[in-house]
Amino acid sequence: MGNYEAHPTAVIDEGCQIGEGTHIWHFSHIMSGCRIGKYCNIGQNVVISPGVEIGNQVKIQNNVSVYTGVICEDEVFLGPSCVFTNVINPRSAISRKHEYRSTRVKRGATIGANATIVCGHDIGEYALIGAGAVVTKDIPPYALVVGNPSRQIGWVSEYGCRLEFDKHGHAVCPESGEHYILENNQVRKIKNG
């Protein structure tokens, strides 16, 4: 275990790995077998289930349950009360632990407050899932999605700013000045503007 801080009301099971500089707040439960990276912030009333992998500098806001099968890469933001699932057709009287479907939230992605991520889908790098959205399919990198079921309404930069592409497929982030290109319905950041 690393050098981390946990509120006295947090429950941290044996056998979990927690990186240095991570903060765990009130009434959270960190279950055995999970891995949490460095410099993460785990909010109040969060559950991290066995086998979950959390990268470095991840922020998990209050009331989020991150269930077995979920992997969050570095610099992911999970908004308040967002929801993950891990079984596609759960029943109380039928055990389906052998049917867990994985969900990967890739580097820098944001999931907004009260969004639901149906299991078995990947959220691309730096994608932004709007508050209350219900994700039922894979989300490409840099995509901006909203609604139920979620639909893509645009693209965002690594800073989370809306990108407006010109007729040549070129955009500049209004906050960072970084340049992006849209080709074949895929966005990528380009090194030189």
C-alpha positions, 0 to 999 in steps of 0.5 A: 500500500502507498502513502495515501489518506483516508477518512476514519469512516472509510472502509479499506479491505485487505488486499487492495492497492492504493497509490501515494497521494490518493485521498479517500473521503467519508463512508467510502468502501475500497474492496479487496483486489482493486487497484487505485493509482496515485493522486486520486480523489475518491469522494464521499460514499463511493464503492470500489469493487474487487478487481476494479482498476483505477489509474492515476489522477482519477477523480471520483465524485460522491455516490459513485459505485465502480463495479467489478469489470470497470477499468478507468485509465489515468485522469478520468473524471466520474461525476456525482452519482454516475452509474456503472453496470456489469451484468446486462440482464440482472436478476436477484435470484439468479447469480450471473457473476460469471457473465460480467461485461467489462467497461473501459473508460479511457484516458482523460474521459469525463462522465457527467453527473447521474450518467449511466454506463451500460456494461460492455462498452468503451468510453474513448479518450477525452470523450465527454458524457453529458449529465444524465446520459445513458450510454448503450454503445462504444463512444469514440475519442473526443466525442460529446454525447448526451441524452437517453439513449446517448447520441453524439452531438459534437466533439471536444478538446482534451480541455473539454471545450467544444470543437468547431471544425472548419470546412478543411476539418481543422479546429482549435481549442478555445482554451488551450490553443491546441489544434485538432483534425477531423478525418473519417469521423475521427478526431485527433490532436495534431502536434503543429497547428 
